[in-house]
Amino acid sequence: MNPPSDSATLLTFVTTNEDGSYKINIYGTPAGLRNLAAQLLKQADVDQQPMTYLRDYDTDHTHIKPTYATAILAPSSDELQLGRLDTRTGELAYWAQKRINAAE
């Protein structure tokens, strides 16, 4: 077994459970997990007010793809999307509220 590399790498993939539900798997090197944590904090702290390009129902989000030149995802990873549930107005996005209500 090779020792883990210190490069910032994440491996993300989705598996299907026996009951048909999905399981999201995110594994990473210590540097990769720290990078993901930094991205999560950045997303949490973003000020959406000046983002005039966002429609009223849209939220700020970031796509992380293994094909990007600066990607921290391993090439065999699925795309990872980090986003906010709240819109620029501070309300929950309609699509987010709908999914939350469906789970109750």
C-alpha positions as CSV (number, residue, x, y, z in Angstrom):
1,M,0.0,0.0,0.0
2,N,1.3,3.4,-0.9
3,P,1.4,6.1,1.7
4,P,-1.1,9.0,1.1
5,S,0.2,11.9,-0.9
6,D,0.1,15.4,0.5
7,S,-1.4,16.7,-2.8
8,A,-4.9,18.2,-2.4
9,T,-7.1,15.5,-3.9
10,L,-10.7,14.6,-3.4
11,L,-12.6,11.6,-4.7
12,T,-16.3,12.0,-5.0
13,F,-18.8,9.4,-6.1
14,V,-22.4,8.3,-5.7
15,T,-23.5,4.8,-4.8
16,T,-27.0,3.3,-4.7
17,N,-28.2,1.7,-1.5
18,E,-30.3,-1.5,-1.4
19,D,-33.5,0.6,-0.8
20,G,-32.8,2.7,-4.0
21,S,-31.6,5.8,-2.1
22,Y,-28.3,7.4,-3.0
23,K,-25.2,7.8,-0.9
24,I,-22.8,10.6,-1.6
25,N,-19.2,9.7,-0.8
26,I,-16.5,12.3,-0.4
27,Y,-13.0,11.1,0.5
28,G,-9.8,13.0,0.4
29,T,-6.2,13.5,1.4
30,P,-5.8,15.8,4.4
31,A,-4.9,18.7,2.1
32,G,-7.9,17.9,-0.1
33,L,-10.3,17.8,2.8
34,R,-8.9,21.1,4.1
35,N,-9.4,22.6,0.6
36,L,-13.0,21.4,0.6
37,A,-13.5,22.9,4.1
38,A,-12.2,26.2,2.9
39,Q,-14.5,26.1,-0.1
40,L,-17.5,25.4,2.3
41,L,-16.6,28.3,4.5
42,K,-16.2,30.6,1.5
43,Q,-19.6,29.6,0.3
44,A,-21.2,30.2,3.7
45,D,-19.7,33.7,4.0
46,V,-20.4,35.0,0.4
47,D,-22.5,38.1,0.2
48,Q,-25.1,37.4,-2.4
49,Q,-26.6,40.9,-2.4
50,P,-24.4,42.4,-5.1
51,M,-24.7,39.4,-7.3
52,T,-27.2,41.0,-9.7
53,Y,-26.8,38.2,-12.2
54,L,-28.6,35.8,-9.8
55,R,-32.3,35.5,-10.5
56,D,-34.6,35.9,-7.5
57,Y,-35.0,32.1,-7.3
58,D,-31.4,31.3,-7.8
59,T,-28.6,30.8,-5.3
60,D,-24.8,31.2,-5.4
61,H,-23.1,27.9,-6.1
62,T,-19.8,26.6,-7.3
63,H,-19.2,23.7,-9.7
64,I,-16.1,21.6,-9.0
65,K,-15.3,19.3,-11.9
66,P,-12.4,16.8,-12.3
67,T,-11.8,18.3,-15.8
68,Y,-10.9,21.8,-14.5
69,A,-7.3,22.7,-14.8
70,T,-7.2,23.7,-11.1
71,A,-9.3,20.7,-10.0
72,I,-8.8,19.0,-6.7
73,L,-11.0,16.1,-7.8
74,A,-9.5,12.9,-8.9
75,P,-10.2,12.2,-12.6
76,S,-12.6,9.4,-11.8
77,S,-14.8,11.6,-9.6
78,D,-18.3,12.8,-10.2
79,E,-18.9,16.6,-10.4
80,L,-19.3,18.2,-7.0
81,Q,-21.6,21.3,-6.6
82,L,-21.5,23.4,-3.5
83,G,-24.3,25.9,-3.0
84,R,-26.4,28.0,-0.8
85,L,-30.1,27.3,0.0
86,D,-30.9,31.0,0.5
87,T,-31.5,33.5,-2.3
88,R,-30.2,37.1,-2.4
89,T,-33.3,38.1,-0.5
90,G,-32.5,35.7,2.4
91,E,-35.5,33.5,1.7
92,L,-35.0,29.8,1.0
93,A,-35.0,29.1,-2.7
94,Y,-38.3,27.6,-3.9
95,W,-36.7,24.5,-5.2
96,A,-34.9,24.0,-1.9
97,Q,-38.0,24.5,0.2
98,K,-39.9,22.0,-2.0
99,R,-37.2,19.3,-1.5
100,I,-37.1,20.0,2.3
101,N,-40.9,19.7,2.5
102,A,-40.9,16.5,0.4
103,A,-38.6,14.8,3.0
104,E,-40.9,15.6,5.9
